[in-house]
């Protein structure tokens, strides 16, 4: 895995970009200041969290370029990082984890699409530092692994049980 960190611009406080060999994807994390905790950051954009999501360095750079000034040779650096891992194989941890990773997230990007797909039960999961407002299938067992639509980020999530206080809306 490689990772390069850059100062953010505009709404971003920092940007990380790199290569994730086990997931076979480049990734981009755009952070912004946390709205309530001084000196902390929160995720604004996270692409490349599912296998093969950003297959080229150019795809990752296209996401990151709006939020940071990137060096001209970044594409070559990222492709070099990828090529250095070509002879590397998964170890026991990666082999055990890969079946838990959802390889094809549902293409749902709005609350209306989520509701059309049957995600109609609104739940709020609250922990000390985070609140997740989501829509789930009405028959979902909250202790299982399930899909949920994140209402603030407008994306599908795969949840592995809950470690939250949950309130139905």
C-alpha positions as CSV (number, residue, x, y, z in Angstrom):
1,X,0.0,0.0,0.0
2,X,1.2,3.5,-0.7
3,X,-0.1,6.8,0.5
4,X,0.7,10.4,-0.3
5,X,-0.7,13.3,1.8
6,X,-1.3,16.8,0.5
7,X,-2.6,20.0,2.0
8,X,-6.2,20.6,0.9
9,X,-7.8,23.6,-0.8
10,X,-11.3,24.9,-0.8
11,X,-13.5,22.7,1.4
12,X,-10.7,20.2,2.0
13,X,-8.2,20.4,4.9
14,X,-6.1,17.5,3.5
15,X,-6.1,14.9,0.7
16,X,-4.6,11.4,0.8
17,X,-4.1,9.4,-2.4
18,X,-2.4,6.0,-2.9
19,X,-2.5,2.4,-4.1
20,X,-4.3,-0.4,-2.1
21,X,-2.9,-3.8,-3.3
22,X,-5.3,-6.1,-1.5
23,X,-8.3,-4.2,-3.0
24,X,-6.6,-3.7,-6.4
25,X,-7.6,-0.1,-6.4
26,X,-6.2,3.4,-6.1
27,X,-7.9,5.5,-3.3
28,X,-8.6,9.1,-2.5
29,X,-9.5,10.4,0.9
30,X,-10.6,14.1,1.1
31,X,-10.8,15.4,4.6
32,X,-12.4,18.6,6.0
33,X,-12.4,20.1,9.5
34,X,-14.7,18.3,11.9
35,X,-17.8,20.4,12.6
36,X,-17.8,19.9,16.3
37,X,-14.3,18.7,17.5
38,X,-11.6,21.3,17.4
39,X,-8.4,20.0,15.6
40,X,-10.0,16.9,14.2
41,X,-10.9,16.0,10.6
42,X,-13.9,14.2,9.1
43,X,-14.2,12.4,5.8
44,X,-15.6,14.5,3.0
45,X,-14.9,12.0,0.1
46,X,-13.6,8.5,0.2
47,X,-13.2,6.7,-3.1
48,X,-11.4,3.4,-3.7
49,X,-12.8,1.6,-0.7
50,X,-14.2,-1.3,-2.7
51,X,-12.2,-3.7,-5.0
52,X,-11.3,-2.2,-8.3
53,X,-13.2,1.0,-7.7
54,X,-10.5,3.3,-9.1
55,X,-8.5,1.1,-11.5
56,X,-6.1,3.7,-12.7
57,X,-3.9,6.4,-11.2
58,X,-5.6,8.9,-13.6
59,X,-9.0,8.0,-12.1
60,X,-7.8,8.7,-8.6
61,X,-6.0,12.0,-9.6
62,X,-9.2,13.2,-11.3
63,X,-11.1,12.9,-8.0
64,X,-8.3,14.5,-5.9
65,X,-7.3,17.3,-8.3
66,X,-10.2,19.5,-7.3
67,X,-9.2,19.4,-3.6
68,X,-5.4,19.7,-3.6
69,X,-2.5,20.9,-5.7
70,X,-0.9,17.7,-6.9
71,X,2.6,17.2,-8.3
72,X,2.9,16.6,-12.0
73,X,4.7,13.3,-11.5
74,X,2.0,11.9,-9.1
75,X,0.6,9.6,-11.8
76,X,4.0,8.0,-12.5
77,X,4.6,7.6,-8.7
78,X,1.3,5.9,-8.2
79,X,1.7,3.5,-11.2
80,X,5.2,2.7,-9.9
81,X,3.7,1.8,-6.5
82,X,1.1,-0.4,-8.2
83,X,3.7,-2.2,-10.3
84,X,6.0,-2.9,-7.3
85,X,3.1,-5.0,-5.8
86,X,2.5,-7.2,-8.9
87,X,4.3,-10.2,-7.4
88,X,2.7,-9.8,-3.9
89,X,0.0,-12.3,-2.8
90,X,-2.6,-12.1,-0.1
91,X,-1.7,-13.2,3.4
92,X,-4.0,-14.9,5.9
93,X,-5.5,-11.6,7.0
94,X,-6.4,-10.5,3.5
95,X,-7.7,-13.9,2.6
96,X,-10.0,-14.0,5.6
97,X,-11.3,-10.5,5.1
98,X,-12.0,-10.4,1.3
99,X,-15.2,-12.5,1.6
100,X,-16.6,-9.7,3.9
101,X,-16.0,-7.0,1.4
102,X,-18.9,-6.1,-0.8
103,X,-17.5,-6.1,-4.4
104,X,-20.3,-4.4,-6.2
105,X,-22.2,-1.7,-4.1
106,X,-25.6,-0.9,-5.3
107,X,-25.8,2.1,-7.6
108,X,-28.0,4.2,-5.3
109,X,-27.1,7.8,-4.9
110,X,-30.2,9.6,-3.7
111,X,-32.7,9.0,-0.9
112,X,-35.5,8.7,-3.5
113,X,-33.5,5.8,-5.3
114,X,-33.0,4.2,-1.9
115,X,-36.7,4.3,-1.0
116,X,-37.6,2.9,-4.5
117,X,-35.2,0.0,-3.8
118,X,-37.0,-0.8,-0.6
119,X,-34.8,0.9,1.9
120,X,-37.6,2.6,3.8
121,X,-36.9,2.1,7.5
122,X,-35.2,5.2,8.9
123,X,-32.7,4.6,11.7
124,X,-30.3,6.8,13.6
125,X,-27.1,5.1,15.0
126,X,-25.3,7.3,17.5
127,X,-22.0,6.8,19.1
128,X,-19.8,9.2,21.1
129,X,-18.2,10.8,18.0
130,X,-20.4,9.9,15.1
131,X,-24.1,9.9,14.1
132,X,-25.2,7.8,11.1
133,X,-28.7,8.5,9.7
134,X,-29.6,5.8,7.3
135,X,-32.4,3.9,5.6
136,X,-32.5,0.1,5.8
137,X,-34.8,-2.7,4.6
138,X,-37.7,-2.9,7.0
139,X,-36.9,-6.6,7.7
140,X,-33.2,-6.0,8.5
141,X,-31.7,-7.9,11.5
142,X,-29.6,-5.1,13.0
143,X,-27.1,-7.7,14.4
144,X,-26.4,-9.1,11.0
145,X,-24.3,-7.8,8.0
146,X,-26.6,-5.6,5.9
147,X,-26.8,-2.8,3.5
148,X,-27.9,0.7,4.5
149,X,-28.2,4.0,2.7
150,X,-26.3,6.8,4.4
151,X,-28.6,9.8,4.2
152,X,-25.8,12.4,4.8
153,X,-23.3,11.0,2.3
154,X,-25.8,9.7,-0.2
155,X,-24.1,6.3,-0.6
156,X,-24.7,2.7,0.2
157,X,-22.8,1.2,3.2
158,X,-22.3,-2.4,4.2
159,X,-22.8,-2.6,8.0
160,X,-21.5,-5.5,10.1
161,X,-23.8,-5.4,13.1
162,X,-24.2,-2.4,15.3
163,X,-22.2,-1.0,18.1
164,X,-24.5,2.1,18.5
165,X,-27.5,3.3,20.3
166,X,-30.2,3.0,17.7
167,X,-33.4,5.0,17.6
168,X,-36.2,4.6,15.0
169,X,-37.3,7.8,13.5
